[in-house]
Amino acid sequence: TQLLEQSPQFLSIQEGENLTVYCNSSSVFSSLQWYRQEPGEGPVLLVTVVTGGEVKKLKRLTFQFGDARKDSSLHITAAQTGDTGLYLCAVRSGGNQFYFGTGTSLTVIP
Amino acid sequence: EAQVTQNPRYLITVTGKKLTVTCSQNMNHEYMSWYRQDPGLGLRQIYYSMNVEVTDKGDVPEGYKVSRKEKRNFPLILESPSPNQTSLYFCASRDRGRYEQYFGPGTRLTVT
């Protein structure tokens, strides 16, 4: 059983479209991170959210932490081909252990 | 340039032949971790280290060993690799008090 469930698993959209991906859990977390991983590389941190209801923006990317701190969403406005990649959410639990979701693989078609 | 390096990047080996994957970071980070990434299962933490000579098990430690004799290095050792350890492995480091992990480029291991 996965601690973090991400949806959708795969997403293919046209350049310029908007999209939202989700990270859900039945557990409460003190913080949640979003990473992007490109083929042949390791994940790179996009953002950390720590407060319930918090919204953070990174250019065209908007991240929200659920009010109950059990879930999070990532919204991309006007997707570009450079947004293509695997989007992973992650949480820290029990001190130094980290858990990752299975990821959403995004393909933006020109 | 701040980075985490791993070697080798690709490795094909046979069952039972001991191997070591090296990991080194140049950011003076205290915390280091090893993960494996498998389709449908995501990234799973194998072992982590809080400092020199301090290590602990992650979610999937069976079949792996680690050591932390120096702050910058955190090798992953497979004493007797088996085919179910075929995977993509990542080393990561982070600073004390920070959530952000810096990942290496990955090592693709195939055990036949």
Backbone of each chain as ProteinMPNN parsed JSONL, in Angstrom:
{"seq_chain_A": "TQLLEQSPQFLSIQEGENLTVYCNSSSVFSSLQWYRQEPGEGPVLLVTVVTGGEVKKLKRLTFQFGDARKDSSLHITAAQTGDTGLYLCAVRSGGNQFYFGTGTSLTVIP", "coords_chain_A": {"N_chain_A": [[0.852, -1.194, 0.0], [0.61, 2.122, -0.964], [1.839, 5.049, 0.588], [1.48, 7.563, -0.411], [-0.658, 8.54, -2.916], [-0.69, 9.199, -6.287], [-2.273, 10.99, -8.918], [-3.301, 11.907, -12.242], [-1.749, 8.82, -13.408], [-0.498, 8.878, -15.851], [-0.254, 11.513, -18.226], [-1.071, 13.232, -21.1], [-0.851, 16.059, -22.976], [-1.731, 18.923, -25.042], [0.456, 21.555, -25.992], [0.048, 24.616, -24.281], [-2.311, 24.02, -22.992], [-4.057, 23.676, -19.822], [-3.44, 21.964, -16.707], [-3.968, 19.706, -13.954], [-2.486, 17.933, -11.338], [-2.557, 15.405, -8.799], [-1.9, 14.606, -5.349], [-2.444, 12.36, -2.91], [-3.299, 11.261, 0.411], [-4.078, 9.278, 3.317], [-2.998, 10.018, 5.615], [-1.735, 12.533, 7.866], [0.502, 15.195, 7.335], [3.425, 17.106, 8.191], [4.65, 18.573, 6.288], [5.054, 18.837, 2.722], [6.544, 17.869, -0.322], [7.218, 18.751, -3.742], [8.673, 17.317, -6.565], [10.409, 17.377, -9.726], [11.286, 15.128, -12.248], [13.446, 14.504, -14.858], [14.036, 12.538, -17.813], [16.727, 10.254, -17.375], [17.876, 11.619, -15.316], [18.215, 12.692, -11.846], [15.581, 13.391, -9.418], [14.451, 16.791, -8.993], [13.967, 19.339, -6.672], [10.949, 21.186, -6.577], [9.171, 22.634, -4.907], [8.366, 23.196, -1.437], [5.694, 22.707, 0.726], [4.186, 23.757, 3.729], [2.138, 24.602, 5.413], [-1.286, 24.076, 6.22], [-3.611, 24.569, 3.616], [-1.952, 26.253, 2.28], [-0.734, 28.076, -0.52], [1.497, 28.064, -3.157], [3.361, 29.703, -5.682], [5.164, 29.117, -8.645], [6.29, 30.531, -11.179], [4.503, 29.433, -13.848], [3.457, 27.377, -12.433], [1.347, 26.22, -9.877], [1.066, 25.388, -6.566], [-0.717, 23.637, -4.087], [-1.416, 22.977, -0.71], [-3.446, 20.791, 1.058], [-6.145, 21.729, 3.264], [-6.34, 20.063, 5.488], [-3.869, 18.978, 5.512], [-3.391, 16.549, 4.205], [-3.284, 16.152, 1.564], [-2.314, 17.288, -1.729], [-2.04, 19.519, -4.535], [-0.947, 20.144, -7.876], [-0.946, 22.597, -10.202], [-0.641, 23.41, -13.56], [-0.359, 26.084, -15.686], [-1.015, 26.895, -19.028], [0.704, 24.909, -20.398], [4.051, 24.007, -21.342], [6.444, 22.55, -23.632], [8.747, 22.144, -22.236], [7.861, 21.475, -19.734], [7.504, 18.824, -19.629], [7.895, 15.732, -18.006], [8.486, 13.671, -15.058], [6.458, 14.016, -12.322], [6.742, 14.177, -8.918], [5.47, 13.669, -5.667], [6.42, 14.068, -2.242], [6.981, 13.127, 1.171], [8.173, 13.701, 4.475], [8.723, 11.464, 7.07], [8.68, 10.236, 10.38], [11.125, 11.34, 11.184], [13.844, 10.924, 9.671], [13.094, 9.546, 7.472], [11.914, 9.372, 4.167], [9.124, 9.43, 2.0], [7.956, 8.736, -1.213], [5.55, 9.488, -3.767], [4.134, 7.555, -6.505], [4.234, 8.972, -8.777], [3.413, 11.268, -11.504], [3.472, 11.027, -14.881], [4.126, 13.355, -17.202], [3.491, 14.454, -20.457], [4.022, 16.924, -22.756], [2.766, 17.959, -25.715], [3.989, 19.426, -28.658]], "CA_chain_A": [[0.0, 0.0, 0.0], [1.376, 3.349, -1.073], [1.499, 6.101, 1.533], [1.056, 8.686, -1.229], [-1.24, 8.135, -4.192], [-0.687, 10.296, -7.233], [-3.133, 10.809, -10.083], [-3.291, 10.622, -12.937], [-0.433, 8.201, -13.529], [0.039, 9.394, -17.109], [-1.016, 12.632, -18.76], [-0.521, 13.74, -22.347], [-1.657, 17.217, -23.342], [-1.186, 19.823, -26.045], [1.075, 22.79, -25.499], [-0.911, 25.695, -24.065], [-3.414, 23.578, -22.137], [-3.866, 23.675, -18.381], [-3.585, 20.64, -16.129], [-3.787, 19.578, -12.5], [-2.162, 16.594, -10.843], [-2.929, 15.311, -7.391], [-1.145, 13.749, -4.433], [-3.389, 12.133, -1.821], [-2.943, 10.307, 1.459], [-4.989, 9.247, 4.452], [-2.214, 10.467, 6.759], [-1.462, 13.96, 7.995], [1.94, 15.453, 7.269], [3.829, 18.458, 8.568], [5.08, 19.266, 5.079], [4.999, 18.011, 1.519], [7.4, 18.426, -1.365], [7.028, 18.352, -5.13], [9.888, 17.215, -7.364], [10.279, 17.001, -11.133], [12.386, 14.281, -12.699], [13.541, 14.373, -16.308], [14.662, 11.247, -18.179], [18.172, 10.154, -17.209], [18.353, 12.484, -14.246], [17.558, 12.544, -10.565], [14.542, 14.383, -9.133], [14.864, 18.126, -8.57], [12.903, 19.932, -5.867], [10.238, 22.359, -7.081], [8.611, 23.429, -3.819], [7.949, 22.568, -0.184], [4.567, 23.371, 1.375], [4.217, 23.357, 5.136], [0.959, 25.044, 6.158], [-2.552, 23.677, 5.619], [-4.214, 25.615, 2.805], [-0.918, 27.098, 1.659], [-0.612, 28.105, -1.974], [2.768, 28.633, -3.619], [3.448, 29.796, -7.133], [6.491, 29.083, -9.246], [5.991, 30.908, -12.571], [3.2, 28.919, -14.285], [3.088, 26.244, -11.583], [0.716, 26.592, -8.618], [1.03, 24.253, -5.646], [-1.58, 23.861, -2.94], [-1.44, 21.982, 0.354], [-4.796, 20.703, 1.55], [-6.395, 22.315, 4.588], [-6.083, 19.045, 6.517], [-2.472, 18.532, 5.297], [-3.352, 15.154, 3.776], [-3.217, 16.069, 0.118], [-1.752, 18.453, -2.397], [-2.241, 19.562, -5.977], [-0.036, 20.944, -8.696], [-1.64, 23.081, -11.388], [0.237, 24.063, -14.534], [-1.092, 26.931, -16.623], [-0.391, 27.051, -20.35], [1.843, 23.994, -20.387], [5.047, 24.103, -22.399], [7.145, 21.274, -23.825], [9.746, 22.042, -21.176], [7.246, 20.959, -18.51], [7.485, 17.364, -19.737], [8.706, 15.059, -16.988], [7.784, 12.909, -14.024], [6.214, 14.856, -11.153], [6.698, 13.34, -7.723], [5.297, 14.296, -4.364], [7.193, 13.375, -1.215], [6.807, 13.588, 2.54], [9.128, 13.236, 5.472], [7.984, 10.813, 8.141], [9.505, 9.556, 11.363], [12.453, 11.923, 11.367], [14.712, 11.008, 8.499], [12.601, 8.722, 6.376], [11.136, 10.068, 3.163], [8.281, 8.594, 1.162], [7.584, 9.352, -2.476], [4.459, 8.922, -4.536], [4.569, 6.835, -7.702], [4.494, 9.97, -9.805], [2.598, 11.53, -12.693], [4.323, 11.238, -16.051], [3.495, 14.363, -18.05], [4.044, 14.711, -21.788], [3.412, 18.083, -23.41], [2.973, 17.799, -27.16], [4.05, 20.755, -29.306]], "C_chain_A": [[0.886, 1.24, 0.0], [0.904, 4.368, -0.044], [0.935, 7.301, 0.781], [0.553, 8.16, -2.577], [-1.276, 9.341, -5.109], [-1.579, 9.96, -8.416], [-3.114, 12.068, -10.948], [-1.871, 10.056, -13.007], [0.276, 8.717, -14.771], [-0.865, 10.514, -17.604], [-0.3, 13.143, -20.007], [-1.415, 14.872, -22.829], [-0.961, 18.032, -24.416], [-0.559, 21.035, -25.357], [0.001, 23.876, -25.383], [-2.094, 25.317, -23.183], [-3.031, 23.696, -20.666], [-4.047, 22.259, -17.858], [-3.4, 20.71, -14.621], [-3.467, 18.124, -12.182], [-2.296, 16.594, -9.329], [-2.029, 14.323, -6.632], [-2.006, 13.587, -3.184], [-2.885, 11.092, -0.826], [-4.033, 10.322, 2.521], [-4.287, 9.723, 5.731], [-2.019, 11.975, 6.719], [0.043, 14.17, 8.038], [2.244, 16.899, 7.667], [4.296, 19.263, 7.364], [5.004, 18.298, 3.911], [5.849, 18.688, 0.459], [6.961, 17.928, -2.735], [8.379, 18.397, -5.834], [9.506, 16.973, -8.825], [11.519, 16.217, -11.535], [12.339, 14.175, -14.219], [14.286, 13.084, -16.637], [16.176, 11.281, -18.019], [18.744, 11.007, -16.107], [17.654, 12.162, -12.928], [16.49, 13.612, -10.37], [15.143, 15.708, -8.664], [13.695, 18.774, -7.843], [12.299, 21.149, -6.556], [9.795, 23.244, -5.923], [8.381, 22.566, -2.593], [6.79, 23.379, 0.379], [4.46, 22.844, 2.793], [2.954, 23.707, 5.914], [-0.308, 24.597, 5.446], [-3.187, 24.824, 4.87], [-3.222, 26.481, 2.053], [-0.919, 26.96, 0.147], [0.73, 28.748, -2.32], [2.79, 28.631, -5.135], [4.897, 29.842, -7.567], [6.261, 29.272, -10.74], [4.602, 30.37, -12.941], [2.708, 27.743, -13.443], [2.516, 26.764, -10.275], [0.546, 25.338, -7.778], [0.107, 24.606, -4.486], [-1.494, 22.686, -1.983], [-2.844, 21.967, 0.912], [-4.942, 21.259, 2.957], [-6.049, 21.346, 5.714], [-4.677, 18.466, 6.422], [-2.38, 17.047, 4.976], [-3.145, 15.047, 2.271], [-2.667, 17.365, -0.454], [-2.053, 18.371, -3.888], [-1.209, 20.454, -6.622], [-0.785, 21.304, -9.968], [-0.63, 23.774, -12.29], [-0.639, 24.814, -15.529], [-0.304, 27.039, -17.931], [0.884, 26.214, -20.462], [2.753, 24.198, -21.597], [5.781, 22.761, -22.508], [8.216, 21.067, -22.748], [9.193, 21.56, -19.851], [7.19, 19.432, -18.522], [8.407, 16.749, -18.695], [7.834, 14.26, -16.04], [7.672, 13.791, -12.787], [5.953, 13.962, -9.951], [6.37, 14.173, -6.504], [6.022, 13.443, -3.323], [6.903, 13.976, 0.147], [7.905, 13.002, 3.409], [8.328, 12.657, 6.629], [8.95, 10.159, 9.108], [10.925, 10.088, 11.459], [13.241, 12.037, 10.084], [14.271, 10.12, 7.353], [11.73, 9.563, 5.452], [10.36, 9.058, 2.333], [7.861, 9.39, -0.073], [6.344, 8.69, -3.044], [5.004, 8.238, -5.779], [4.739, 7.767, -8.902], [3.426, 10.105, -10.871], [3.555, 11.835, -13.838], [3.592, 12.155, -17.03], [4.243, 14.493, -19.371], [3.288, 15.884, -22.385], [3.787, 18.042, -24.883], [2.977, 19.165, -27.827], [2.934, 20.949, -30.327]], "O_chain_A": [[1.779, 1.394, 0.833], [-0.298, 4.53, 0.168], [0.027, 7.975, 1.267], [1.256, 7.431, -3.277], [-1.827, 10.384, -4.755], [-1.643, 8.815, -8.864], [-2.93, 13.171, -10.435], [-0.906, 10.753, -12.693], [1.482, 8.963, -14.759], [-2.083, 10.471, -17.426], [0.894, 13.443, -19.986], [-2.606, 14.667, -23.066], [0.232, 17.863, -24.672], [-0.994, 21.468, -24.29], [-0.84, 24.032, -26.268], [-2.801, 26.192, -22.683], [-1.856, 23.8, -20.313], [-4.724, 21.443, -18.483], [-2.775, 21.625, -14.086], [-4.104, 17.206, -12.699], [-2.168, 17.626, -8.67], [-1.491, 13.367, -7.189], [-2.269, 14.561, -2.479], [-2.148, 10.172, -1.179], [-4.815, 11.268, 2.609], [-4.905, 9.818, 6.792], [-2.127, 12.604, 5.666], [0.769, 13.421, 8.693], [1.414, 17.792, 7.495], [4.335, 20.493, 7.412], [4.9, 17.086, 4.099], [5.875, 19.914, 0.352], [6.409, 16.837, -2.872], [9.127, 19.369, -5.722], [8.436, 16.444, -9.125], [12.646, 16.59, -11.209], [11.316, 13.801, -14.794], [15.076, 12.595, -15.829], [16.833, 12.22, -18.469], [19.963, 11.113, -15.969], [16.644, 11.458, -12.896], [16.487, 14.625, -11.071], [16.197, 15.741, -8.028], [12.567, 18.762, -8.335], [13.011, 22.022, -7.052], [10.011, 24.455, -5.944], [8.22, 21.35, -2.699], [6.887, 24.601, 0.498], [4.619, 21.649, 3.04], [2.728, 23.147, 6.987], [-0.414, 24.713, 4.225], [-3.3, 25.929, 5.4], [-3.615, 27.349, 1.274], [-1.083, 25.865, -0.393], [1.055, 29.833, -1.839], [2.313, 27.701, -5.786], [5.736, 30.503, -6.956], [6.061, 28.306, -11.476], [3.609, 30.831, -12.378], [1.65, 27.179, -13.723], [3.104, 27.634, -9.633], [-0.043, 24.352, -8.221], [0.139, 25.722, -3.967], [-1.499, 21.53, -2.407], [-3.393, 23.027, 1.216], [-3.992, 21.263, 3.74], [-5.534, 21.748, 6.757], [-4.331, 17.557, 7.177], [-1.447, 16.362, 5.395], [-2.862, 13.963, 1.759], [-2.567, 18.385, 0.228], [-2.289, 17.291, -4.429], [-0.676, 21.381, -6.011], [-1.208, 20.426, -10.72], [0.14, 24.621, -11.839], [-1.546, 24.242, -16.133], [0.909, 27.246, -17.929], [1.986, 26.744, -20.601], [2.305, 24.51, -22.7], [5.739, 21.943, -21.588], [8.541, 19.932, -22.4], [9.957, 21.263, -18.933], [6.856, 18.821, -17.507], [9.547, 17.181, -18.52], [6.615, 14.184, -16.196], [8.682, 14.261, -12.264], [5.065, 13.11, -9.966], [6.923, 15.257, -6.319], [6.208, 12.241, -3.513], [6.617, 15.167, 0.271], [8.478, 11.954, 3.111], [7.378, 13.273, 7.112], [9.948, 9.58, 8.681], [11.84, 9.335, 11.791], [13.307, 13.105, 9.475], [14.996, 9.96, 6.371], [10.913, 10.364, 5.906], [10.858, 7.981, 2.006], [7.466, 10.553, 0.017], [6.106, 7.5, -2.839], [6.196, 8.329, -6.073], [5.32, 7.384, -9.917], [2.64, 9.188, -11.112], [4.345, 12.777, -13.772], [2.573, 11.779, -17.609], [5.466, 14.626, -19.398], [2.064, 15.847, -22.508], [4.962, 18.084, -25.247], [2.079, 19.974, -27.597], [2.847, 22.005, -30.954]]}, "seq_chain_B": "EAQVTQNPRYLITVTGKKLTVTCSQNMNHEYMSWYRQDPGLGLRQIYYSMNVEVTDKGDVPEGYKVSRKEKRNFPLILESPSPNQTSLYFCASRDRGRYEQYFGPGTRLTVT", "coords_chain_B": {"N_chain_B": [[30.882, 23.452, -8.609], [27.884, 22.587, -6.987], [27.105, 19.308, -6.242], [25.91, 15.885, -6.486], [27.489, 12.916, -7.012], [27.518, 9.795, -8.709], [28.754, 6.511, -9.186], [29.123, 3.318, -10.771], [27.37, 4.665, -13.707], [25.918, 2.912, -15.193], [25.419, -0.564, -14.869], [25.878, -3.94, -15.415], [25.518, -7.071, -14.09], [26.113, -10.333, -12.609], [24.159, -12.736, -10.804], [24.945, -12.932, -7.39], [27.515, -11.831, -7.459], [29.469, -9.682, -5.773], [29.009, -6.161, -5.434], [29.707, -2.623, -5.519], [28.257, 0.542, -5.345], [29.216, 3.784, -5.755], [28.858, 6.922, -4.018], [29.082, 10.387, -3.826], [29.178, 13.594, -2.311], [29.545, 17.145, -2.558], [28.743, 19.169, -0.912], [28.946, 19.353, 1.775], [26.932, 18.178, 3.257], [25.023, 16.794, 5.953], [23.182, 14.707, 5.91], [22.523, 11.748, 4.124], [21.161, 9.599, 1.626], [20.007, 6.509, 0.172], [18.081, 5.455, -2.602], [15.811, 3.349, -4.41], [14.319, 3.089, -7.601], [11.474, 1.931, -9.081], [9.275, 0.861, -11.694], [5.898, 1.739, -11.228], [6.155, 1.598, -8.51], [7.513, 3.717, -7.555], [9.898, 5.902, -5.892], [11.81, 4.419, -3.416], [13.084, 4.399, -0.168], [16.188, 3.124, 0.794], [18.435, 2.982, 2.617], [19.594, 5.354, 5.079], [21.685, 8.023, 6.241], [22.666, 9.88, 9.027], [24.932, 11.103, 9.786], [28.538, 10.873, 9.944], [29.413, 7.516, 10.442], [26.857, 6.944, 11.363], [24.063, 5.281, 10.581], [20.895, 4.156, 9.219], [18.064, 1.979, 8.689], [15.956, 2.205, 5.833], [12.93, 2.003, 4.014], [13.179, -0.316, 2.445], [15.486, -2.208, 3.113], [16.548, -4.783, 2.831], [19.043, -6.971, 1.683], [20.938, -5.1, 1.127], [23.816, -3.096, 2.013], [25.373, -0.379, 3.75], [27.836, 2.203, 4.271], [29.342, 4.832, 6.181], [31.947, 6.365, 6.331], [33.251, 8.657, 5.814], [32.249, 12.093, 5.622], [31.502, 12.98, 3.074], [31.086, 10.74, 1.468], [29.059, 7.902, 0.613], [28.739, 4.876, 0.156], [26.901, 2.255, -1.513], [26.376, -1.103, -0.952], [26.077, -4.243, -2.413], [26.082, -7.314, -1.362], [25.49, -9.893, -2.295], [24.131, -9.86, -5.042], [20.81, -10.116, -6.424], [18.41, -10.976, -9.0], [16.039, -9.541, -8.404], [16.945, -7.168, -7.496], [17.495, -5.632, -9.594], [17.283, -2.46, -10.842], [16.764, 1.16, -10.779], [18.966, 3.225, -9.225], [19.289, 5.815, -6.813], [21.281, 8.21, -5.208], [21.135, 10.576, -2.56], [21.453, 13.774, -0.957], [21.141, 15.97, 1.887], [20.903, 19.035, 3.719], [21.281, 19.675, 7.232], [18.254, 20.222, 8.942], [16.899, 20.998, 6.685], [14.458, 20.318, 4.14], [14.889, 19.837, 1.485], [16.196, 17.607, -0.839], [19.119, 16.713, -2.606], [19.718, 15.101, -5.537], [21.651, 12.47, -7.029], [22.681, 11.482, -10.408], [21.784, 8.94, -10.889], [22.029, 5.325, -11.002], [21.87, 2.707, -13.136], [21.134, -0.514, -12.6], [21.501, -3.847, -13.577], [20.816, -7.135, -12.846], [21.619, -10.322, -13.707]], "CA_chain_B": [[29.433, 23.222, -8.752], [27.321, 21.693, -5.976], [26.539, 18.149, -6.906], [26.02, 14.529, -5.985], [27.956, 12.063, -8.102], [27.371, 8.354, -8.513], [29.461, 5.662, -10.147], [28.989, 3.681, -12.188], [26.028, 5.073, -14.128], [25.276, 1.701, -15.697], [26.132, -1.756, -14.427], [25.25, -5.237, -15.634], [26.29, -8.052, -13.34], [25.461, -11.636, -12.459], [23.714, -13.077, -9.453], [25.937, -13.342, -6.406], [28.808, -11.148, -7.565], [29.44, -8.485, -4.934], [29.275, -4.903, -6.117], [29.573, -1.386, -4.761], [27.931, 1.763, -6.082], [29.738, 4.88, -4.942], [28.13, 8.184, -3.996], [29.858, 11.439, -3.194], [28.583, 14.934, -2.398], [30.53, 18.192, -2.256], [28.015, 20.276, -0.276], [29.129, 19.228, 3.224], [25.655, 17.81, 3.859], [25.1, 15.756, 6.977], [22.287, 13.599, 5.651], [22.601, 11.114, 2.812], [20.215, 8.483, 1.486], [19.929, 5.728, -1.059], [16.745, 5.078, -3.037], [15.652, 2.622, -5.648], [13.121, 3.514, -8.315], [10.927, 0.847, -9.904], [7.988, 1.222, -12.309], [4.709, 1.45, -10.444], [6.436, 1.619, -7.069], [8.101, 5.001, -7.205], [11.175, 5.917, -5.189], [11.736, 3.859, -2.075], [14.322, 4.648, 0.558], [16.856, 1.872, 1.182], [19.16, 3.323, 3.838], [19.975, 6.748, 5.189], [22.743, 8.3, 7.212], [22.519, 11.198, 9.621], [26.262, 11.681, 9.928], [29.589, 9.857, 9.848], [29.234, 6.341, 11.291], [25.473, 6.823, 11.827], [23.191, 4.896, 9.476], [19.679, 3.476, 9.645], [17.323, 1.349, 7.604], [14.788, 2.845, 5.264], [11.762, 1.166, 3.776], [13.513, -1.582, 1.762], [16.926, -2.398, 3.303], [16.992, -6.16, 2.689], [19.964, -7.253, 0.588], [21.849, -3.969, 0.939], [24.598, -2.574, 3.13], [25.951, 0.94, 3.505], [28.792, 2.659, 5.269], [29.569, 6.282, 6.136], [33.228, 6.576, 7.013], [33.586, 10.064, 5.596], [31.021, 12.842, 5.458], [31.137, 13.193, 1.682], [30.871, 9.495, 0.731], [28.045, 7.002, 1.166], [28.621, 3.782, -0.806], [25.872, 1.222, -1.389], [27.016, -2.385, -1.188], [25.233, -5.419, -2.595], [26.998, -8.435, -1.089], [25.135, -11.009, -3.169], [22.991, -9.328, -5.808], [19.844, -11.028, -7.027], [17.666, -10.309, -10.079], [15.027, -8.599, -7.912], [17.599, -5.897, -7.19], [17.57, -4.87, -10.84], [16.538, -1.233, -10.56], [17.462, 2.431, -10.934], [19.333, 3.633, -7.867], [19.652, 7.211, -6.635], [21.831, 8.709, -3.963], [20.684, 11.943, -2.314], [21.968, 14.375, 0.264], [20.446, 17.188, 2.301], [21.517, 19.718, 4.836], [20.542, 19.565, 8.498], [17.16, 21.169, 9.101], [16.273, 21.323, 5.41], [13.747, 19.21, 3.522], [15.31, 19.626, 0.107], [17.214, 16.612, -1.121], [19.821, 16.831, -3.879], [19.876, 13.739, -6.041], [22.623, 12.156, -8.062], [22.098, 11.203, -11.724], [21.235, 7.592, -10.952], [22.794, 4.163, -11.465], [20.963, 1.652, -13.602], [21.734, -1.817, -12.299], [20.834, -5.051, -14.073], [21.384, -8.365, -12.297], [21.099, -11.438, -14.51]], "C_chain_B": [[28.976, 22.227, -7.698], [26.694, 20.488, -6.673], [26.712, 16.874, -6.094], [26.429, 13.659, -7.176], [27.811, 10.598, -7.714], [28.183, 7.629, -9.584], [29.304, 4.201, -9.769], [27.581, 4.165, -12.505], [25.231, 3.868, -14.631], [26.111, 0.507, -15.268], [25.285, -2.983, -14.714], [26.126, -6.266, -14.95], [25.5, -9.351, -13.248], [25.104, -11.882, -10.999], [24.877, -13.513, -8.583], [27.278, -12.632, -6.452], [28.739, -9.788, -6.863], [29.751, -7.23, -5.724], [29.068, -3.732, -5.167], [29.251, -0.252, -5.71], [28.375, 2.933, -5.205], [28.849, 6.118, -5.063], [28.978, 9.206, -3.254], [29.156, 12.777, -3.374], [29.602, 15.964, -1.928], [29.894, 19.386, -1.551], [28.131, 20.26, 1.25], [27.814, 18.915, 3.951], [25.827, 16.691, 4.871], [24.312, 14.509, 6.592], [22.471, 13.075, 4.236], [21.684, 9.893, 2.803], [20.446, 7.746, 0.176], [18.485, 5.343, -1.319], [16.862, 4.142, -4.235], [14.327, 3.033, -6.271], [12.698, 2.405, -9.264], [9.579, 1.267, -10.474], [6.818, 0.816, -11.427], [4.905, 1.501, -8.942], [7.059, 2.932, -6.626], [9.479, 4.856, -6.574], [10.985, 5.369, -3.781], [13.1, 3.959, -1.401], [14.909, 3.331, 1.061], [17.538, 2.046, 2.539], [19.366, 4.833, 3.867], [21.023, 6.894, 6.284], [22.597, 9.726, 7.712], [23.864, 11.898, 9.815], [27.282, 10.549, 9.815], [29.336, 8.773, 10.896], [27.826, 6.18, 11.854], [24.579, 6.512, 10.633], [21.951, 4.203, 10.031], [18.923, 2.97, 8.429], [16.187, 2.232, 7.143], [13.674, 1.838, 5.092], [12.101, -0.216, 3.228], [14.996, -1.905, 1.901], [17.453, -3.801, 3.003], [17.882, -6.349, 1.471], [20.983, -6.159, 0.327], [22.627, -3.671, 2.209], [25.089, -1.199, 2.744], [27.021, 1.19, 4.552], [28.97, 4.158, 5.107], [30.816, 6.56, 6.966], [33.714, 8.011, 6.861], [32.283, 10.798, 5.315], [30.581, 12.901, 3.996], [30.745, 11.911, 0.947], [29.884, 8.564, 1.421], [27.842, 5.854, 0.17], [27.492, 2.804, -0.475], [26.485, -0.1, -1.813], [25.958, -3.475, -1.339], [26.154, -6.628, -2.474], [26.751, -9.606, -2.036], [23.902, -10.613, -3.978], [22.098, -10.422, -6.372], [19.05, -10.262, -8.084], [16.612, -9.313, -9.584], [15.632, -7.283, -7.431], [17.925, -5.108, -8.454], [16.682, -3.642, -10.687], [17.379, -0.025, -10.937], [17.707, 2.977, -9.539], [19.765, 5.098, -7.84], [20.224, 7.437, -5.245], [21.362, 10.148, -3.79], [21.331, 12.468, -1.042], [21.125, 15.596, 0.614], [21.141, 17.761, 3.527], [20.661, 19.549, 6.082], [19.445, 20.62, 8.533], [16.456, 21.552, 7.818], [15.576, 20.096, 4.856], [14.313, 18.861, 2.148], [16.409, 18.594, 0.011], [17.808, 16.88, -2.507], [20.163, 15.418, -4.34], [21.029, 13.634, -7.037], [21.917, 11.774, -9.355], [21.534, 9.797, -11.877], [22.218, 6.556, -11.469], [21.807, 3.081, -11.872], [21.665, 0.312, -13.471], [20.862, -2.931, -12.863], [21.563, -6.264, -13.518], [20.771, -9.538, -13.048], [21.314, -12.781, -13.804]], "O_chain_B": [[29.578, 21.168, -7.522], [25.865, 20.631, -7.571], [27.521, 16.789, -5.169], [25.777, 13.678, -8.22], [27.963, 10.222, -6.552], [28.281, 8.077, -10.727], [29.344, 3.861, -8.586], [26.693, 4.083, -11.657], [24.007, 3.827, -14.5], [27.341, 0.548, -15.295], [24.125, -3.06, -14.311], [27.331, -6.331, -15.195], [24.376, -9.453, -13.74], [25.689, -11.295, -10.089], [25.688, -14.351, -8.977], [28.1, -12.82, -5.556], [28.043, -8.875, -7.306], [30.639, -7.224, -6.577], [28.363, -3.831, -4.163], [29.888, -0.099, -6.752], [27.956, 3.05, -4.054], [28.18, 6.327, -6.076], [29.522, 8.923, -2.187], [28.609, 13.067, -4.437], [30.408, 15.705, -1.035], [30.438, 20.49, -1.585], [27.49, 21.058, 1.934], [27.605, 19.324, 5.094], [26.637, 15.78, 4.699], [24.717, 13.39, 6.907], [22.564, 13.843, 3.278], [21.464, 9.248, 3.828], [20.999, 8.285, -0.783], [17.753, 4.96, -0.406], [17.856, 4.14, -4.961], [13.346, 3.291, -5.573], [13.46, 1.991, -10.137], [8.816, 1.961, -9.801], [6.757, -0.313, -10.939], [3.937, 1.454, -8.183], [7.12, 3.216, -5.43], [10.136, 3.824, -6.706], [10.1, 5.809, -3.048], [14.131, 3.643, -1.996], [14.211, 2.524, 1.676], [17.236, 1.326, 3.491], [19.323, 5.504, 2.836], [21.212, 6.013, 7.123], [22.428, 10.66, 6.928], [23.93, 13.115, 9.984], [26.91, 9.393, 9.612], [29.081, 9.061, 12.066], [27.618, 5.354, 12.743], [24.358, 7.368, 9.776], [21.951, 3.723, 11.165], [19.103, 3.448, 7.309], [15.54, 2.914, 7.937], [13.494, 0.937, 5.912], [11.395, -1.184, 3.511], [15.713, -1.882, 0.901], [18.665, -4.001, 2.927], [17.53, -5.943, 0.364], [21.799, -6.27, -0.587], [22.175, -3.947, 3.321], [25.211, -0.881, 1.561], [27.107, 0.499, 5.567], [28.771, 4.696, 4.018], [30.742, 6.937, 8.135], [34.488, 8.51, 7.678], [31.323, 10.201, 4.828], [29.381, 12.873, 3.72], [30.122, 11.991, -0.112], [29.869, 8.449, 2.647], [26.869, 5.863, -0.584], [27.176, 2.566, 0.691], [27.047, -0.211, -2.903], [25.063, -3.612, -0.504], [26.92, -6.923, -3.391], [27.693, -10.234, -2.518], [22.777, -10.982, -3.642], [22.56, -11.501, -6.745], [19.021, -9.031, -8.065], [16.32, -8.338, -10.277], [14.906, -6.385, -7.005], [18.553, -4.051, -8.393], [15.483, -3.759, -10.435], [18.531, -0.148, -11.353], [16.77, 3.168, -8.764], [20.498, 5.564, -8.712], [19.716, 6.924, -4.248], [21.206, 10.867, -4.777], [21.709, 11.697, -0.16], [20.475, 16.183, -0.251], [21.856, 17.071, 4.254], [19.458, 19.307, 5.991], [19.682, 21.779, 8.193], [15.514, 22.345, 7.842], [16.027, 18.97, 5.063], [14.221, 17.716, 1.707], [17.43, 18.691, 0.692], [17.095, 17.225, -3.449], [20.809, 14.651, -3.627], [21.333, 14.571, -7.775], [20.687, 11.744, -9.401], [20.882, 9.491, -12.875], [23.112, 6.857, -12.259], [21.014, 2.604, -11.061], [22.66, 0.043, -14.145], [19.649, -2.957, -12.655], [22.773, -6.409, -13.693], [19.555, -9.728, -13.032], [20.938, -13.825, -14.335]]}, "name": "protein", "num_of_chains": 2, "seq": "TQLLEQSPQFLSIQEGENLTVYCNSSSVFSSLQWYRQEPGEGPVLLVTVVTGGEVKKLKRLTFQFGDARKDSSLHITAAQTGDTGLYLCAVRSGGNQFYFGTGTSLTVIPEAQVTQNPRYLITVTGKKLTVTCSQNMNHEYMSWYRQDPGLGLRQIYYSMNVEVTDKGDVPEGYKVSRKEKRNFPLILESPSPNQTSLYFCASRDRGRYEQYFGPGTRLTVT"}
